Amino acid sequence: MEAHDSFTHESSPREAFDRDGYCVVADLLDAATVASGRAAIERLITPTTPESITYIWGTRRQTRTPEVFIPELDAIALEPRVLDAVAAMIDGPFRLGGTPIVTVTFRGKVSGNVQDDNWCGHLDGLPAEPFEKIAHQRASLWLAMADIAPTGGAMTVVPGSHRHVHRRVATDPAWVERRRKDNQYTRQNGIEGMDWNPVEITCKAGDGFFYYGHSVHSASDNRLEQTRIIATYNFVSREAFPPTPEALAKEFSKEHLAGMSPRMREAVGVGGDATL
Ligand SMILES: O=C(O)CCC(=O)C(=O)O
């Protein structure tokens, strides 16, 4: 597959991801695809959507998966530019390793703002293996279904924090012990030697970003009227995470698997050797 233009810049998305723990890739979806994805999301998620459908964190709503799925979002995983972007991030053949997750942040509080210097980050667990081993076995691709502007509830990351986390895990058992109990990272409670310079990942509708969960990150408050609307696609290396029946049963509901198009079934690895 030909590398897309955006991958030939001086710093490719993959290099940026390795350096910063996240990277933005512009223009993965066209306007019509964004509009249809967004409409399907807005039909399901409103400020009063119940907890049986979404996890609630401040004004942020995130679909419960695998039980909640939005069929219209499936085809987006197969968009050629999406697949190109993922191919640059994962080593070898890959598959979609989970139900697309929808996140909508309405105006209001989530975990502070960089502008007020009261933003608080966290890690999605402490890494069990070195960055070099795990970084390109999975790719969490967040597709923006609406523009995300500063103070608009963006995913926020401390660039390069994953390097500090991995170094501590490899060298400092007392730190690991402490951070198992304290997963809150602030300017006052950061990581020794790490610059505290959280960055909001702003982008346009149709853009995507990859982020690494062992970076210090969190969602910011949304101070705008514009809701932040994201669909997250978790792709995995097919070799590292084969589509065994047990894996598929955890990743997708029976109803979702039953209603999938043949191409989508191939993309998740149901019943065969097809790879993306
Ligand atoms: O919604 C976001 O931007 C951040 C989500 C987050 O912190 C997480 O998934 O762990």
The ligand as an SDF file (V2000), in Angstrom:
LIG
                    3D

 10  9  0  0  0  0  0  0  0  0999 V2000
  -11.9200   11.6720   26.5540 O   0  0  0  0  0  0  0  0  0  0  0  0
  -10.7350   11.9410   26.5720 C   0  0  0  0  0  0  0  0  0  0  0  0
  -10.2620   12.8010   25.8430 O   0  0  0  0  0  0  0  0  0  0  0  0
   -9.7860   11.2590   27.5310 C   0  0  0  0  0  0  0  0  0  0  0  0
  -10.2300    9.9110   27.9130 C   0  0  0  0  0  0  0  0  0  0  0  0
   -9.3750    9.2500   28.9240 C   0  0  0  0  0  0  0  0  0  0  0  0
   -8.8160    9.8680   29.7560 O   0  0  0  0  0  0  0  0  0  0  0  0
   -9.2470    7.8090   28.8760 C   0  0  0  0  0  0  0  0  0  0  0  0
   -9.8320    7.1810   27.9810 O   0  0  0  0  0  0  0  0  0  0  0  0
   -8.5620    7.2470   29.7400 O   0  0  0  0  0  0  0  0  0  0  0  0
  1  2  2  0
  2  3  1  0
  2  4  1  0
  4  5  1  0
  5  6  1  0
  6  7  2  0
  6  8  1  0
  8  9  2  0
  8 10  1  0
M  END
$$$$
